[in-house]
Amino acid sequence: MNDDDLIALIAPDIPDSQFDSLRRAVAVRTMARDDRRRRPDGTNSHREGPRRTMKVAVLGAGGLLGRHVVEEMARRGREVLALDHAACAIEDARAVASALAGCALAVNCAAFTDVDGAESEPDRSFAINALGAENVARATAAAGAVVLHVSTDFVFGGRLDRPQDEFDLPEPLSLYARSKRAGELLVERANPRSHVVRVQGLYGRGGRNFASRLSSLLREGKRLRLDGERRVQPTSARAAARAIADIAATDRWGTWHASCRGATTWAGFATRLAARLDLSPTWEAVPSAALALRAPRPPNCLLEHRRLALCGLPPLPTWEEALEESLKERDLS
Ligand SMILES: NC(=O)c1ccc[n+]([C@@H]2O[C@H](COP(=O)([O-])OP(=O)(O)OC[C@H]3O[C@@H](n4cnc5c(N)ncnc54)[C@H](OP(=O)(O)O)[C@@H]3O)[C@@H](O)[C@H]2O)c1
C-alpha cells in the first residue's frame, strides 16, 4: 500500500488543505517500516534516523476512532505514526516495544470491539483488550512516554439513575466489558503517566458499526428494530478525537469520560437523524430485551464528564450538536 492509498483509507474525504500534513504524517510511518525491514533481527533501536522526530503513535489507526485521532493530531501539527493492525498487533509485546520506541505519546485505539462476539472468544478478547493494552503501557513506560488508552462506558453496570462519573465503581456485565476493564487496570499499573479515556456510542465516516451505517439503512427504507430503552450518548468520532487530543495535552493522569453530552436512545437518535434527512420512519422502538443481544449491556450508559469540568478542559458538544456537525461534514453517508 503506498502513502496515498493509506491516506485514502484513513481519511477518504480529507480536504486538500489538510492533505499535505497528513501525507507528512503517513510518510513517517512508512519510513519507520522501511527502517525496521532493514534490520536483520527485526528490532529497531530508534536512536537514529527518521523515528527520532516521531511524537504521537496511534495504534488501531485503521479503525473508526483511530482514523479520526490521526487526523486530529495531524491537524494540531503533531507528527503522527499511524499504526494499523497490519503494522502493529498489540498482543505482540516485542512488536509494540519496537514500534513505540522514540514516541512521546501513544494513543491506543486498537481493540477487539465485537461486543457480542467476545462472549464466545474470551481468550482473544483478553489477549487484545487487556494484555495488548498492557503491552502498549509497558512499552511507553520503558520509553519514558505517555499512554492514552481508550476504554468504554460498558465498564459500568448502568444501574444508577444518574450519569456515571469517573469516580463511580465499574461493574462490567459482559466479557467484552470485563476485558476492557482489565485493560484499564493493567494500563494504569504499567505506566503511571497514563490516561484512560472512556468513550461511547461512536459513529462517523467509514465506521463499520451500526450507528455509522444508520443513515444508509434509513435511506434504504430497511425496517429496523431499535432500542428505545437504553440511555445512550451517541458520540461522533470527530468529537471524541478532539477530546482525546485535549486530554493528551495535560499531565492530569487518570480516568476521563469523553462522550457527547445529553441523553437519548438509539431510537431517539434515529428519529432525529431521519427528521434531518427528511425520511419517513422505518423503524420500531423496542425494549432492550426484545433485541436479545448475546452480551448484556448496561441499561444506563450515560457518562458524567466530571474530570473534564474539574480540570478546565473543553466539554464535548451535545449529541444533537455533534450530529449536526457530522451531517455538515458528510460523515454520515
Ligand atoms: N465504537 C464504539 O461505539 C465504542 C464505544 C465505546 C468504546 N469504544 C472503544 O473505542 C476504541 C476504538 O474503537 P472503534 O470504534 O474505532 O473500533 P474499530 O473501528 O473496530 O477499530 C478498532 C481497530 O483495532 C484494530 N485491531 C483489532 N485487533 C487488533 C490488534 N490485536 N492489534 C492491533 N490492532 C487491532 C482493528 O483492526 P482490524 O479491523 O483490521 O482487526 C480496528 O482497526 C476501542 O478501544 C473501543 O473499545 C468504542
The ligand as an ORCA input file, in Angstrom:
! r2SCAN-3c Opt
* xyz 0 1
  N     -17.408      2.060     18.591
  C     -17.972      2.351     19.759
  O     -19.168      2.653     19.825
  C     -17.160      2.335     21.024
  C     -17.820      2.546     22.235
  C     -17.087      2.548     23.421
  C     -15.704      2.348     23.381
  N     -15.094      2.127     22.187
  C     -13.638      1.910     22.218
  O     -13.051      2.810     21.303
  C     -11.863      2.233     20.766
  C     -11.870      2.331     19.255
  O     -12.990      1.615     18.753
  P     -13.519      1.821     17.266
  O     -14.936      2.172     17.361
  O     -12.608      2.703     16.492
  O     -13.422      0.318     16.767
  P     -12.942     -0.279     15.364
  O     -13.412      0.573     14.251
  O     -13.331     -1.703     15.433
  O     -11.358     -0.135     15.451
  C     -10.562     -0.993     16.206
  C      -9.293     -1.208     15.434
  O      -8.424     -2.046     16.195
  C      -7.796     -2.934     15.290
  N      -7.353     -4.118     15.986
  C      -8.076     -5.199     16.352
  N      -7.286     -6.081     16.964
  C      -6.049     -5.551     16.985
  C      -4.815     -5.992     17.472
  N      -4.689     -7.175     18.075
  N      -3.725     -5.200     17.331
  C      -3.843     -4.018     16.714
  N      -4.983     -3.539     16.204
  C      -6.071     -4.305     16.357
  C      -8.843     -3.247     14.252
  O      -8.221     -3.672     13.070
  P      -8.885     -4.856     12.198
  O     -10.289     -4.441     11.947
  O      -8.025     -4.893     10.983
  O      -8.784     -6.092     13.046
  C      -9.527     -1.884     14.080
  O      -8.921     -1.137     13.063
  C     -11.810      0.810     21.321
  O     -10.984      0.796     22.454
  C     -13.235      0.530     21.748
  O     -13.278     -0.410     22.802
  C     -15.779      2.117     21.015
*
